[in-house]
Amino acid sequence: MADGKSRDAIVDMDTRGEGAVAQAFANQVAYCAKARAPITARVVQALGTLVEGGVPGAFLDRIRRWEGAPLADALPLRAAGGIHALRLADTERALGAIYRGEPADDIDLIGGAIANHEAALLPWLDGPPQTNEAGRSASFMAAMLWLADRGLPARYECLEIGSSAGINLMMDRYTYNLGGVHAGAADPVMAFAPEWHGAPPPDRPVSFAALKGCDVAPVDLTDPDQALRLRAYIWPEHTVRFQRMDAAIAAAKDRAPDLAQMNAAQFVEAELAKPQDSRTTRVLMHSIVWQYVPKDQQARVTAAMEAAGERATAERPLAWIALEADRTVHRHALKVRYWPGGEAARQLAWSHPHGADIEWLSNG
């Protein structure tokens, strides 16, 4: 397994202007390849070639004239999600060769799909991907085991930003095998056993006082159209994720996750202002979302957490668990901060973005 030390050129997520779109597509291709997603890499590569090749049309023109930061905006994945939606809806059967992993003229097939369905594809560029993935909860659980081993109360009040459909807000209903350490529900709706590298995490009992989250555009898993949109953002190589999505939909129908329509800063500030139960660890958690949070909101969230951290006590501690992309190595770093006593961020692991594997780095 790669050690994460070999780094590409430094990637500025906020780069915009000349060359930024091409850089974003090239970076996304490398990122998909590192995450074992060759089909998605093919789609993104073909889209990038069509954009750079000057092929006319409203969809491609909007991409090549992107005014924002295309990498931070996940522009390649917005476009790829639209293409995948055509395949899932079976409205462009010619795409089947690509999604079956067969040799094909990717540029011709995707170019034809764009020409045939441009009106349907344009709305996919309007907002960031909804990349809800239950497998990421395994990294959250591993971090919570580590925090418990540091002496923080192992009863967690979880606050998640960028919750999308709230799939990770149901992590108390899942079970986990983390390098031989078992945690989670006795009667789970999903089970996770990521390929584990390194020493196992600490073995500690964990419970949940609450799990609540926010999203600027929350997704209702029980709505078939909204669920289809989520499926379009699933990378087709990772077939187990479709099974997980079906299980999450069933779980949400049984008991919906606690999900509010708010932006990250408003939600964090409001929740941190509420009383915290004694012997409960309040924890902010998020995965593959920080890049989509506007800079002013990032600053407000950070300020609110650090201010609350100054008030934290051993009886009512605060923690921050983040699983976010490191685009210079095309991997995801699991990092933790906690108050009092552990204010500096510490990386615990490298984690696959969809929970396939975890490389545990912490020895205590």
C-alpha positions as YAML, in Angstrom:
chain: A
units: angstrom
residues:
- id: 1
  name: MET
  ca: [0.00, 0.00, 0.00]
- id: 2
  name: ALA
  ca: [1.27, 3.49, -0.82]
- id: 3
  name: ASP
  ca: [2.73, 5.32, 2.12]
- id: 4
  name: GLY
  ca: [1.33, 8.70, 1.12]
- id: 5
  name: LYS
  ca: [4.79, 10.32, 0.99]
- id: 6
  name: SER
  ca: [5.07, 10.60, -2.78]
- id: 7
  name: ARG
  ca: [3.28, 13.80, -3.61]
- id: 8
  name: ASP
  ca: [2.21, 15.44, -6.85]
- id: 9
  name: ALA
  ca: [2.50, 19.15, -7.44]
- id: 10
  name: ILE
  ca: [0.75, 21.25, -4.82]
- id: 11
  name: VAL
  ca: [-2.90, 21.64, -5.80]
- id: 12
  name: ASP
  ca: [-4.68, 24.89, -5.00]
- id: 13
  name: MET
  ca: [-8.35, 23.99, -4.69]
- id: 14
  name: ASP
  ca: [-9.32, 27.61, -5.31]
- id: 15
  name: THR
  ca: [-7.48, 28.01, -8.62]
- id: 16
  name: ARG
  ca: [-9.64, 29.60, -11.27]
- id: 17
  name: GLY
  ca: [-9.15, 31.24, -14.64]
- id: 18
  name: GLU
  ca: [-7.03, 30.10, -17.57]
- id: 19
  name: GLY
  ca: [-6.01, 26.47, -17.34]
- id: 20
  name: ALA
  ca: [-7.98, 25.78, -14.16]
- id: 21
  name: VAL
  ca: [-10.66, 23.64, -15.83]
- id: 22
  name: ALA
  ca: [-8.09, 21.44, -17.56]
- id: 23
  name: GLN
  ca: [-6.16, 21.08, -14.30]
- id: 24
  name: ALA
  ca: [-9.33, 20.11, -12.44]
- id: 25
  name: PHE
  ca: [-10.22, 17.37, -14.92]
- id: 26
  name: ALA
  ca: [-6.66, 16.02, -14.95]
- id: 27
  name: ASN
  ca: [-6.53, 15.99, -11.15]
- id: 28
  name: GLN
  ca: [-9.88, 14.22, -10.95]
- id: 29
  name: VAL
  ca: [-8.71, 11.53, -13.36]
- id: 30
  name: ALA
  ca: [-5.67, 10.84, -11.18]
- id: 31
  name: TYR
  ca: [-7.83, 10.94, -8.07]
- id: 32
  name: CYS
  ca: [-10.28, 8.37, -9.49]
- id: 33
  name: ALA
  ca: [-7.44, 6.11, -10.58]
- id: 34
  name: LYS
  ca: [-5.94, 6.20, -7.07]
- id: 35
  name: ALA
  ca: [-9.36, 5.38, -5.61]
- id: 36
  name: ARG
  ca: [-9.71, 2.32, -7.86]
- id: 37
  name: ALA
  ca: [-12.39, 3.87, -10.08]
- id: 38
  name: PRO
  ca: [-11.17, 3.31, -13.67]
- id: 39
  name: ILE
  ca: [-14.60, 3.70, -15.28]
- id: 40
  name: THR
  ca: [-15.20, 7.06, -13.64]
- id: 41
  name: ALA
  ca: [-11.66, 8.07, -14.64]
- id: 42
  name: ARG
  ca: [-12.54, 7.18, -18.26]
- id: 43
  name: VAL
  ca: [-15.67, 9.30, -18.17]
- id: 44
  name: VAL
  ca: [-13.87, 12.29, -16.64]
- id: 45
  name: GLN
  ca: [-10.97, 11.91, -19.08]
- id: 46
  name: ALA
  ca: [-13.34, 11.90, -22.08]
- id: 47
  name: LEU
  ca: [-15.23, 14.91, -20.73]
- id: 48
  name: GLY
  ca: [-11.97, 16.79, -20.25]
- id: 49
  name: THR
  ca: [-10.85, 15.97, -23.77]
- id: 50
  name: LEU
  ca: [-14.17, 17.18, -25.21]
- id: 51
  name: VAL
  ca: [-13.92, 20.41, -23.22]
- id: 52
  name: GLU
  ca: [-10.32, 21.06, -24.28]
- id: 53
  name: GLY
  ca: [-11.06, 20.04, -27.86]
- id: 54
  name: GLY
  ca: [-13.46, 22.92, -28.37]
- id: 55
  name: VAL
  ca: [-16.46, 20.74, -29.22]
- id: 56
  name: PRO
  ca: [-19.39, 23.21, -29.34]
- id: 57
  name: GLY
  ca: [-22.55, 23.07, -27.25]
- id: 58
  name: ALA
  ca: [-24.10, 24.73, -24.22]
- id: 59
  name: PHE
  ca: [-23.06, 22.00, -21.77]
- id: 60
  name: LEU
  ca: [-19.40, 21.91, -22.73]
- id: 61
  name: ASP
  ca: [-19.26, 25.69, -23.19]
- id: 62
  name: ARG
  ca: [-20.53, 26.22, -19.66]
- id: 63
  name: ILE
  ca: [-17.81, 23.92, -18.33]
- id: 64
  name: ARG
  ca: [-14.98, 25.56, -20.25]
- id: 65
  name: ARG
  ca: [-16.17, 29.05, -19.23]
- id: 66
  name: TRP
  ca: [-16.55, 28.14, -15.55]
- id: 67
  name: GLU
  ca: [-16.24, 31.29, -13.43]
- id: 68
  name: GLY
  ca: [-15.70, 29.60, -10.08]
- id: 69
  name: ALA
  ca: [-12.90, 27.34, -8.89]
- id: 70
  name: PRO
  ca: [-13.55, 24.13, -10.88]
- id: 71
  name: LEU
  ca: [-11.70, 21.78, -8.52]
- id: 72
  name: ALA
  ca: [-13.23, 23.15, -5.33]
- id: 73
  name: ASP
  ca: [-16.61, 23.12, -7.07]
- id: 74
  name: ALA
  ca: [-16.08, 19.46, -8.09]
- id: 75
  name: LEU
  ca: [-16.95, 20.46, -11.65]
- id: 76
  name: PRO
  ca: [-15.67, 17.18, -13.20]
- id: 77
  name: LEU
  ca: [-17.86, 15.13, -10.86]
- id: 78
  name: ARG
  ca: [-20.91, 17.30, -11.54]
- id: 79
  name: ALA
  ca: [-20.52, 16.56, -15.24]
- id: 80
  name: ALA
  ca: [-19.74, 12.87, -14.67]
- id: 81
  name: GLY
  ca: [-22.80, 12.54, -12.43]
- id: 82
  name: GLY
  ca: [-25.00, 13.76, -15.27]
- id: 83
  name: ILE
  ca: [-23.52, 11.25, -17.68]
- id: 84
  name: HIS
  ca: [-23.99, 8.42, -15.18]
- id: 85
  name: ALA
  ca: [-27.62, 9.47, -14.67]
- id: 86
  name: LEU
  ca: [-28.23, 8.94, -18.39]
- id: 87
  name: ARG
  ca: [-26.87, 5.43, -18.03]
- id: 88
  name: LEU
  ca: [-28.91, 4.65, -14.90]
- id: 89
  name: ALA
  ca: [-32.10, 5.89, -16.55]
- id: 90
  name: ASP
  ca: [-31.27, 3.84, -19.66]
- id: 91
  name: THR
  ca: [-31.82, 6.85, -21.84]
- id: 92
  name: GLU
  ca: [-28.44, 6.53, -23.61]
- id: 93
  name: ARG
  ca: [-27.81, 2.83, -24.08]
- id: 94
  name: ALA
  ca: [-24.64, 3.39, -26.09]
- id: 95
  name: LEU
  ca: [-22.92, 4.37, -22.83]
- id: 96
  name: GLY
  ca: [-23.27, 0.78, -21.66]
- id: 97
  name: ALA
  ca: [-19.92, -0.25, -23.11]
- id: 98
  name: ILE
  ca: [-18.08, 2.28, -20.97]
- id: 99
  name: TYR
  ca: [-19.95, 1.40, -17.79]
- id: 100
  name: ARG
  ca: [-19.40, -2.31, -18.37]
- id: 101
  name: GLY
  ca: [-15.68, -1.61, -18.60]
- id: 102
  name: GLU
  ca: [-15.48, -2.68, -22.24]
- id: 103
  name: PRO
  ca: [-13.16, -1.10, -24.84]
- id: 104
  name: ALA
  ca: [-14.93, 1.76, -26.60]
- id: 105
  name: ASP
  ca: [-14.45, 5.13, -28.24]
- id: 106
  name: ASP
  ca: [-15.20, 7.03, -25.03]
- id: 107
  name: ILE
  ca: [-15.00, 10.47, -26.60]
- id: 108
  name: ASP
  ca: [-17.42, 9.55, -29.39]
- id: 109
  name: LEU
  ca: [-19.92, 7.88, -27.03]
- id: 110
  name: ILE
  ca: [-19.90, 10.61, -24.41]
- id: 111
  name: GLY
  ca: [-19.88, 13.34, -27.03]
- id: 112
  name: GLY
  ca: [-22.95, 11.74, -28.62]
- id: 113
  name: ALA
  ca: [-24.70, 11.47, -25.26]
- id: 114
  name: ILE
  ca: [-24.10, 15.16, -24.60]
- id: 115
  name: ALA
  ca: [-25.42, 16.11, -28.02]
- id: 116
  name: ASN
  ca: [-28.54, 13.99, -27.52]
- id: 117
  name: HIS
  ca: [-29.35, 15.06, -23.94]
- id: 118
  name: GLU
  ca: [-27.86, 18.50, -23.43]
- id: 119
  name: ALA
  ca: [-30.98, 19.97, -21.82]
- id: 120
  name: ALA
  ca: [-31.09, 17.14, -19.27]
- id: 121
  name: LEU
  ca: [-27.38, 17.46, -18.50]
- id: 122
  name: LEU
  ca: [-27.18, 21.21, -17.91]
- id: 123
  name: PRO
  ca: [-28.89, 21.15, -14.46]
- id: 124
  name: TRP
  ca: [-26.21, 18.76, -13.20]
- id: 125
  name: LEU
  ca: [-23.78, 21.68, -13.30]
- id: 126
  name: ASP
  ca: [-25.92, 23.80, -10.98]
- id: 127
  name: GLY
  ca: [-24.76, 22.38, -7.65]
- id: 128
  name: PRO
  ca: [-22.05, 20.26, -6.04]
- id: 129
  name: PRO
  ca: [-22.26, 16.48, -5.98]
- id: 130
  name: GLN
  ca: [-24.19, 14.77, -3.23]
- id: 131
  name: THR
  ca: [-21.63, 12.13, -2.33]
- id: 132
  name: ASN
  ca: [-23.26, 10.46, 0.66]
- id: 133
  name: GLU
  ca: [-21.49, 7.21, 1.49]
- id: 134
  name: ALA
  ca: [-22.20, 4.98, 4.49]
- id: 135
  name: GLY
  ca: [-18.72, 3.43, 4.31]
- id: 136
  name: ARG
  ca: [-17.21, 6.64, 5.64]
- id: 137
  name: SER
  ca: [-18.84, 5.98, 8.98]
- id: 138
  name: ALA
  ca: [-16.18, 3.31, 9.58]
- id: 139
  name: SER
  ca: [-13.57, 6.09, 9.74]
- id: 140
  name: PHE
  ca: [-15.78, 8.10, 12.09]
- id: 141
  name: MET
  ca: [-16.14, 5.06, 14.36]
- id: 142
  name: ALA
  ca: [-12.39, 4.42, 14.35]
- id: 143
  name: ALA
  ca: [-11.78, 8.02, 15.40]
- id: 144
  name: MET
  ca: [-14.36, 7.73, 18.18]
- id: 145
  name: LEU
  ca: [-12.64, 4.61, 19.50]
- id: 146
  name: TRP
  ca: [-9.36, 6.54, 19.54]
- id: 147
  name: LEU
  ca: [-10.95, 9.49, 21.34]
- id: 148
  name: ALA
  ca: [-12.40, 7.14, 23.95]
- id: 149
  name: ASP
  ca: [-8.93, 5.70, 24.47]
- id: 150
  name: ARG
  ca: [-7.65, 9.22, 25.13]
- id: 151
  name: GLY
  ca: [-10.04, 9.43, 28.06]
- id: 152
  name: LEU
  ca: [-12.95, 11.31, 26.50]
- id: 153
  name: PRO
  ca: [-16.43, 10.04, 27.45]
- id: 154
  name: ALA
  ca: [-17.41, 7.39, 24.90]
- id: 155
  name: ARG
  ca: [-21.01, 8.59, 24.70]
- id: 156
  name: TYR
  ca: [-21.15, 10.84, 21.66]
- id: 157
  name: GLU
  ca: [-23.40, 13.69, 20.66]
- id: 158
  name: CYS
  ca: [-22.62, 13.86, 16.93]
- id: 159
  name: LEU
  ca: [-23.07, 16.94, 14.76]
- id: 160
  name: GLU
  ca: [-22.48, 16.45, 11.03]
- id: 161
  name: ILE
  ca: [-22.23, 19.17, 8.40]
- id: 162
  name: GLY
  ca: [-22.86, 18.47, 4.73]
- id: 163
  name: SER
  ca: [-24.98, 15.47, 5.67]
- id: 164
  name: SER
  ca: [-26.65, 15.16, 2.25]
- id: 165
  name: ALA
  ca: [-29.25, 12.44, 2.85]
- id: 166
  name: GLY
  ca: [-28.09, 11.78, 6.41]
- id: 167
  name: ILE
  ca: [-26.74, 8.30, 5.71]
- id: 168
  name: ASN
  ca: [-23.87, 8.70, 8.18]
- id: 169
  name: LEU
  ca: [-26.32, 10.05, 10.75]
- id: 170
  name: MET
  ca: [-27.57, 6.47, 10.96]
- id: 171
  name: MET
  ca: [-24.13, 5.12, 11.91]
- id: 172
  name: ASP
  ca: [-25.49, 3.93, 15.26]
- id: 173
  name: ARG
  ca: [-27.48, 1.36, 13.26]
- id: 174
  name: TYR
  ca: [-24.37, -0.09, 11.57]
- id: 175
  name: THR
  ca: [-21.76, -2.55, 12.79]
- id: 176
  name: TYR
  ca: [-18.00, -2.39, 12.18]
- id: 177
  name: ASN
  ca: [-15.03, -4.75, 12.04]
- id: 178
  name: LEU
  ca: [-12.02, -2.46, 12.21]
- id: 179
  name: GLY
  ca: [-8.89, -4.54, 12.05]
- id: 180
  name: GLY
  ca: [-10.49, -7.15, 14.28]
- id: 181
  name: VAL
  ca: [-12.01, -4.62, 16.68]
- id: 182
  name: HIS
  ca: [-15.79, -4.89, 16.66]
- id: 183
  name: ALA
  ca: [-18.10, -1.97, 17.39]
- id: 184
  name: GLY
  ca: [-21.60, -0.79, 16.64]
- id: 185
  name: ALA
  ca: [-25.14, -2.12, 16.66]
- id: 186
  name: ALA
  ca: [-25.98, -5.66, 17.72]
- id: 187
  name: ASP
  ca: [-28.74, -5.90, 15.09]
- id: 188
  name: PRO
  ca: [-27.32, -3.76, 12.25]
- id: 189
  name: VAL
  ca: [-28.87, -2.61, 9.01]
- id: 190
  name: MET
  ca: [-25.38, -2.56, 7.44]
- id: 191
  name: ALA
  ca: [-21.99, -4.07, 8.27]
- id: 192
  name: PHE
  ca: [-18.57, -2.64, 7.41]
- id: 193
  name: ALA
  ca: [-15.22, -4.40, 7.43]
- id: 194
  name: PRO
  ca: [-12.78, -2.19, 5.52]
- id: 195
  name: GLU
  ca: [-9.48, -3.69, 4.43]
- id: 196
  name: TRP
  ca: [-7.30, -2.75, 7.38]
- id: 197
  name: HIS
  ca: [-3.62, -1.82, 7.34]
- id: 198
  name: GLY
  ca: [-1.57, -1.15, 10.45]
- id: 199
  name: ALA
  ca: [-2.31, -1.74, 14.10]
- id: 200
  name: PRO
  ca: [-5.98, -2.02, 15.07]
- id: 201
  name: PRO
  ca: [-7.70, 0.94, 16.72]
- id: 202
  name: PRO
  ca: [-8.36, 0.86, 20.47]
- id: 203
  name: ASP
  ca: [-11.12, -1.50, 21.60]
- id: 204
  name: ARG
  ca: [-13.56, 0.59, 23.64]
- id: 205
  name: PRO
  ca: [-17.36, 0.54, 24.11]
- id: 206
  name: VAL
  ca: [-19.07, 3.40, 22.25]
- id: 207
  name: SER
  ca: [-22.63, 4.72, 22.47]
- id: 208
  name: PHE
  ca: [-24.55, 7.65, 21.01]
- id: 209
  name: ALA
  ca: [-26.51, 10.33, 22.82]
- id: 210
  name: ALA
  ca: [-27.62, 11.94, 19.55]
- id: 211
  name: LEU
  ca: [-26.83, 12.16, 15.85]
- id: 212
  name: LYS
  ca: [-28.00, 15.23, 13.96]
- id: 213
  name: GLY
  ca: [-26.82, 17.01, 10.86]
- id: 214
  name: CYS
  ca: [-27.40, 19.73, 8.30]
- id: 215
  name: ASP
  ca: [-27.19, 20.32, 4.59]
- id: 216
  name: VAL
  ca: [-27.96, 23.33, 2.43]
- id: 217
  name: ALA
  ca: [-29.96, 21.03, 0.17]
- id: 218
  name: PRO
  ca: [-30.85, 17.91, 2.17]
- id: 219
  name: VAL
  ca: [-31.85, 14.80, 0.24]
- id: 220
  name: ASP
  ca: [-34.94, 12.79, 1.11]
- id: 221
  name: LEU
  ca: [-33.95, 9.15, 0.67]
- id: 222
  name: THR
  ca: [-37.59, 8.11, 0.54]
- id: 223
  name: ASP
  ca: [-38.16, 10.21, -2.63]
- id: 224
  name: PRO
  ca: [-37.31, 8.02, -5.67]
- id: 225
  name: ASP
  ca: [-36.18, 10.97, -7.80]
- id: 226
  name: GLN
  ca: [-33.84, 12.27, -5.11]
- id: 227
  name: ALA
  ca: [-32.52, 8.78, -4.46]
- id: 228
  name: LEU
  ca: [-31.78, 8.38, -8.19]
- id: 229
  name: ARG
  ca: [-29.70, 11.56, -8.07]
- id: 230
  name: LEU
  ca: [-27.66, 10.13, -5.21]
- id: 231
  name: ARG
  ca: [-27.13, 6.90, -7.15]
- id: 232
  name: ALA
  ca: [-25.83, 8.90, -10.13]
- id: 233
  name: TYR
  ca: [-22.97, 10.18, -7.96]
- id: 234
  name: ILE
  ca: [-21.99, 6.66, -6.93]
- id: 235
  name: TRP
  ca: [-18.93, 5.54, -8.87]
- id: 236
  name: PRO
  ca: [-20.16, 2.53, -10.88]
- id: 237
  name: GLU
  ca: [-17.07, 0.41, -10.17]
- id: 238
  name: HIS
  ca: [-18.00, 0.22, -6.50]
- id: 239
  name: THR
  ca: [-21.09, -1.98, -6.85]
- id: 240
  name: VAL
  ca: [-21.38, -2.58, -3.10]
- id: 241
  name: ARG
  ca: [-22.27, 1.10, -2.73]
- id: 242
  name: PHE
  ca: [-25.53, 0.57, -4.61]
- id: 243
  name: GLN
  ca: [-26.42, -2.20, -2.15]
- id: 244
  name: ARG
  ca: [-25.58, 0.14, 0.71]
- id: 245
  name: MET
  ca: [-27.78, 2.82, -0.80]
- id: 246
  name: ASP
  ca: [-30.72, 0.41, -0.91]
- id: 247
  name: ALA
  ca: [-30.10, -0.51, 2.75]
- id: 248
  name: ALA
  ca: [-29.88, 3.15, 3.72]
- id: 249
  name: ILE
  ca: [-33.16, 3.92, 1.94]
- id: 250
  name: ALA
  ca: [-34.87, 1.12, 3.85]
- id: 251
  name: ALA
  ca: [-33.40, 2.37, 7.14]
- id: 252
  name: ALA
  ca: [-34.55, 5.94, 6.44]
- id: 253
  name: LYS
  ca: [-38.06, 4.72, 5.71]
- id: 254
  name: ASP
  ca: [-38.05, 2.94, 9.06]
- id: 255
  name: ARG
  ca: [-36.70, 5.97, 10.94]
- id: 256
  name: ALA
  ca: [-35.58, 9.14, 9.20]
- id: 257
  name: PRO
  ca: [-32.23, 10.67, 10.18]
- id: 258
  name: ASP
  ca: [-32.29, 13.95, 12.13]
- id: 259
  name: LEU
  ca: [-31.43, 16.34, 9.32]
- id: 260
  name: ALA
  ca: [-31.96, 20.12, 9.10]
- id: 261
  name: GLN
  ca: [-31.77, 22.44, 6.10]
- id: 262
  name: MET
  ca: [-29.11, 24.91, 7.24]
- id: 263
  name: ASN
  ca: [-25.67, 26.00, 6.19]
- id: 264
  name: ALA
  ca: [-22.65, 24.67, 8.07]
- id: 265
  name: ALA
  ca: [-21.86, 27.83, 10.02]
- id: 266
  name: GLN
  ca: [-25.42, 28.44, 11.17]
- id: 267
  name: PHE
  ca: [-25.81, 24.84, 12.27]
- id: 268
  name: VAL
  ca: [-22.53, 24.59, 14.18]
- id: 269
  name: GLU
  ca: [-23.00, 27.92, 15.93]
- id: 270
  name: ALA
  ca: [-26.55, 27.03, 16.95]
- id: 271
  name: GLU
  ca: [-25.70, 23.55, 18.21]
- id: 272
  name: LEU
  ca: [-22.63, 24.63, 20.14]
- id: 273
  name: ALA
  ca: [-24.74, 27.22, 21.96]
- id: 274
  name: LYS
  ca: [-27.00, 24.51, 23.40]
- id: 275
  name: PRO
  ca: [-26.37, 22.85, 26.79]
- id: 276
  name: GLN
  ca: [-24.22, 19.71, 26.71]
- id: 277
  name: ASP
  ca: [-24.92, 16.72, 28.92]
- id: 278
  name: SER
  ca: [-22.27, 15.73, 31.45]
- id: 279
  name: ARG
  ca: [-20.07, 12.74, 30.54]
- id: 280
  name: THR
  ca: [-20.92, 13.21, 26.88]
- id: 281
  name: THR
  ca: [-18.47, 14.12, 24.13]
- id: 282
  name: ARG
  ca: [-19.86, 16.58, 21.62]
- id: 283
  name: VAL
  ca: [-18.25, 15.93, 18.25]
- id: 284
  name: LEU
  ca: [-18.39, 17.74, 14.94]
- id: 285
  name: MET
  ca: [-17.84, 15.37, 12.03]
- id: 286
  name: HIS
  ca: [-17.73, 15.72, 8.27]
- id: 287
  name: SER
  ca: [-16.48, 13.84, 5.22]
- id: 288
  name: ILE
  ca: [-15.63, 15.04, 1.72]
- id: 289
  name: VAL
  ca: [-17.49, 18.27, 2.26]
- id: 290
  name: TRP
  ca: [-15.09, 20.93, 3.57]
- id: 291
  name: GLN
  ca: [-14.08, 21.99, 0.05]
- id: 292
  name: TYR
  ca: [-17.72, 22.86, -0.70]
- id: 293
  name: VAL
  ca: [-18.14, 25.03, 2.40]
- id: 294
  name: PRO
  ca: [-17.63, 28.72, 1.50]
- id: 295
  name: LYS
  ca: [-14.51, 30.28, 3.00]
- id: 296
  name: ASP
  ca: [-16.44, 32.63, 5.26]
- id: 297
  name: GLN
  ca: [-18.40, 29.70, 6.68]
- id: 298
  name: GLN
  ca: [-15.22, 27.67, 7.15]
- id: 299
  name: ALA
  ca: [-13.85, 30.55, 9.21]
- id: 300
  name: ARG
  ca: [-17.03, 30.78, 11.28]
- id: 301
  name: VAL
  ca: [-17.10, 27.03, 11.95]
- id: 302
  name: THR
  ca: [-13.45, 27.06, 13.00]
- id: 303
  name: ALA
  ca: [-13.94, 30.09, 15.24]
- id: 304
  name: ALA
  ca: [-17.04, 28.57, 16.85]
- id: 305
  name: MET
  ca: [-15.26, 25.28, 17.50]
- id: 306
  name: GLU
  ca: [-12.18, 26.91, 18.98]
- id: 307
  name: ALA
  ca: [-14.29, 29.18, 21.19]
- id: 308
  name: ALA
  ca: [-16.31, 26.19, 22.39]
- id: 309
  name: GLY
  ca: [-13.06, 24.30, 22.88]
- id: 310
  name: GLU
  ca: [-11.88, 26.93, 25.33]
- id: 311
  name: ARG
  ca: [-15.02, 26.26, 27.40]
- id: 312
  name: ALA
  ca: [-14.72, 22.47, 27.16]
- id: 313
  name: THR
  ca: [-14.07, 20.40, 30.28]
- id: 314
  name: ALA
  ca: [-13.18, 16.80, 31.01]
- id: 315
  name: GLU
  ca: [-16.86, 16.22, 31.84]
- id: 316
  name: ARG
  ca: [-18.07, 17.95, 28.67]
- id: 317
  name: PRO
  ca: [-15.31, 17.69, 26.05]
- id: 318
  name: LEU
  ca: [-15.44, 18.67, 22.40]
- id: 319
  name: ALA
  ca: [-13.96, 16.89, 19.39]
- id: 320
  name: TRP
  ca: [-13.67, 17.48, 15.65]
- id: 321
  name: ILE
  ca: [-13.40, 14.52, 13.25]
- id: 322
  name: ALA
  ca: [-12.68, 15.31, 9.58]
- id: 323
  name: LEU
  ca: [-12.26, 12.92, 6.66]
- id: 324
  name: GLU
  ca: [-11.22, 15.12, 3.76]
- id: 325
  name: ALA
  ca: [-9.27, 14.87, 0.51]
- id: 326
  name: ASP
  ca: [-5.56, 15.54, 0.20]
- id: 327
  name: ARG
  ca: [-5.40, 16.28, -3.50]
- id: 328
  name: THR
  ca: [-1.60, 16.18, -3.58]
- id: 329
  name: VAL
  ca: [-1.62, 12.43, -2.89]
- id: 330
  name: HIS
  ca: [-5.17, 11.66, -4.10]
- id: 331
  name: ARG
  ca: [-6.06, 10.14, -0.75]
- id: 332
  name: HIS
  ca: [-8.20, 11.04, 2.23]
- id: 333
  name: ALA
  ca: [-6.82, 11.99, 5.61]
- id: 334
  name: LEU
  ca: [-8.71, 11.19, 8.80]
- id: 335
  name: LYS
  ca: [-7.84, 13.94, 11.27]
- id: 336
  name: VAL
  ca: [-8.99, 14.70, 14.81]
- id: 337
  name: ARG
  ca: [-8.85, 17.60, 17.22]
- id: 338
  name: TYR
  ca: [-10.22, 17.59, 20.74]
- id: 339
  name: TRP
  ca: [-10.57, 19.88, 23.74]
- id: 340
  name: PRO
  ca: [-9.31, 20.08, 26.41]
- id: 341
  name: GLY
  ca: [-5.85, 18.65, 25.93]
- id: 342
  name: GLY
  ca: [-5.55, 17.84, 22.24]
- id: 343
  name: GLU
  ca: [-6.13, 21.12, 20.46]
- id: 344
  name: ALA
  ca: [-3.67, 20.46, 17.61]
- id: 345
  name: ALA
  ca: [-4.98, 18.42, 14.69]
- id: 346
  name: ARG
  ca: [-3.68, 14.86, 14.51]
- id: 347
  name: GLN
  ca: [-3.91, 12.52, 11.54]
- id: 348
  name: LEU
  ca: [-5.08, 9.05, 12.53]
- id: 349
  name: ALA
  ca: [-5.34, 7.36, 9.15]
- id: 350
  name: TRP
  ca: [-5.46, 7.40, 5.41]
- id: 351
  name: SER
  ca: [-8.94, 6.28, 4.38]
- id: 352
  name: HIS
  ca: [-10.48, 5.29, 1.07]
- id: 353
  name: PRO
  ca: [-13.21, 7.81, 0.14]
- id: 354
  name: HIS
  ca: [-15.86, 5.08, 0.06]
- id: 355
  name: GLY
  ca: [-14.68, 3.02, 3.01]
- id: 356
  name: ALA
  ca: [-12.89, 0.23, 1.10]
- id: 357
  name: ASP
  ca: [-9.72, 0.41, 3.18]
- id: 358
  name: ILE
  ca: [-8.16, 2.23, 6.11]
- id: 359
  name: GLU
  ca: [-4.44, 2.63, 6.78]
- id: 360
  name: TRP
  ca: [-4.20, 3.29, 10.51]
- id: 361
  name: LEU
  ca: [-1.28, 5.55, 11.43]
- id: 362
  name: SER
  ca: [-1.81, 6.10, 15.12]
- id: 363
  name: ASN
  ca: [-0.10, 4.05, 17.80]
- id: 364
  name: GLY
  ca: [-1.63, 5.89, 20.72]
...
